[in-house]
Amino acid sequence: MAVIVQKFGGTSVADVPRIFRCARRVADARRQGHDVAVVVSAMGHTTDQLIELANAITDTPSPREMDMLMSTGEQVSIALMSMALQSLGLDAVSMTGGQLGILTDGVHTKAKIQAIDIDRIGREFKSGRIVVAAGFQGCSDDGQITTLGRGGSDATAVALAAALGVGRNGGGGACEIYTDVDGVYTADPRQVPNARKLDRITYEEMLELASAGAAVMQPRSVMFGQKFDVPIHVRHSQKPDAGTIISKETKDMEDIVVAGCALKSDLGRISLRRIPNKAGVQGMVFELIGRANIIVDDIIQTTHGDLASLSFTVDHQDLAEVKIAATKAIEQLGTGELAVEIGLAKVSVAGVGMRHHSGVAATMFKALGDAGIMIANITTSDIKISCIVPKEHGEKALRVSHDAFELDKPQGMRAMGGGARSIKTDRARSGVEL
């Protein structure tokens, strides 16, 4: 008997008919003999509505009280899902994050999972029950309710699957992420109409695309999957579609130069100018930012003799907090100027095949240049290229990048993308032993 973890997002449980459709999927898995844990998000736009209520009370709500408020949305969903399963003749029990044994750190509104105690869920499985777990939430070691940030239900599901041994040592099982799309696409089909659905994608590619703006999966959940080798199956909650499997890299995936592209459309850039050019400055600056639990990327430093400039981008929603941290850094340094730039976007392409093909960057840069799109900054990894562009050109940049690599075509029908060439093939032709 395998363990199946099924996660249903807010749109999937937005009303009673949808809750019952999801419940029938759970029932199918249970009747096949599997132990089933269900992770559920808050219904529809409940989270946004709760935020609006808080803002109607105060402009500066306490993070602790926000977690207390936000956690109520999932409690409604898990109770209703359990009732739906019981009405279908199945034994089900709902649990909050704390009852489930999800231990987090103490950072309110952006907590991270530290451990999961599976004793309780194990006892429920032995009793033949389906466990319906609240996503997005946990409990700190001092008993405080915490939430995991936007998309935290994905992290709950994959972490729970890892704790239950899904996929480990060939043990089978699955972590199924049910959402309002039928899989992972080469780009967001709402922005790129000719995007294609992928049958498979690697953890690395999905992580790069998720961190670059692809909204299908939350980055932390993909990291859990990669670390514990949990296969993640992204599927549509209301349609019988095969979806997309997120798994470790296989040999045939090396032939895919670019798997997909993504857009992060609302960025700000913070610059600390005329700061001392000496050892330890960067560590101090980013330690202060790290204490605020803010994720930064696209870091650039330039030096001018004894002075330096340090710039980095953050999500627009983090600008207020990061400005506070950056101001403290300048105060501690005793010199410097703070500059804030808004209205930026980041377009990225990713694929494990980049390791084995040259010319990928040139193809992307030429496509953007031919479209008249200025590139403000470039960052790369071994499987990703990202360009900062003006926000008003973000969607256009996404579309031209998608077209440049012919991602609308099946893999076997694509050219490798402009000047992209197989490194191995080129070396073999020149007689180099591989």
Protein Blocks (a to p, Z undefined) as FASTA:
>chain_A
ZZddddddfklmmpmklmmmmmmmmmmmmmnopacddddddehjlmmmmmmmmmmmpmcd
cfklmmmmmmmmmmmmmmmmmmmmmmnopacddddfklnopacdfbehiaccfbdcfklm
mmmmmnopacdddehiacdfkopacdebehklmmmmmmmmmmnopoiahlgpjdddddfb
ebdcfbdfklmmmbccdfbdcfklmmmmmmnopakbcfklmmmmmmnopacddddfkbcc
ebjadddddfklmmpmblbdcddfbdcddddehiacdehklmmmmmmmmmnopacehiac
ddehjaccddddddfklmmmmmmmmmmmmmmnopacddddehiacdddddfklmmcghkl
mmmmmmmmmnopacfbdcddfkbccddddfklmmmmmmmmmmmnopmbcfklpcebijac
cfklmmmmnopaZZ
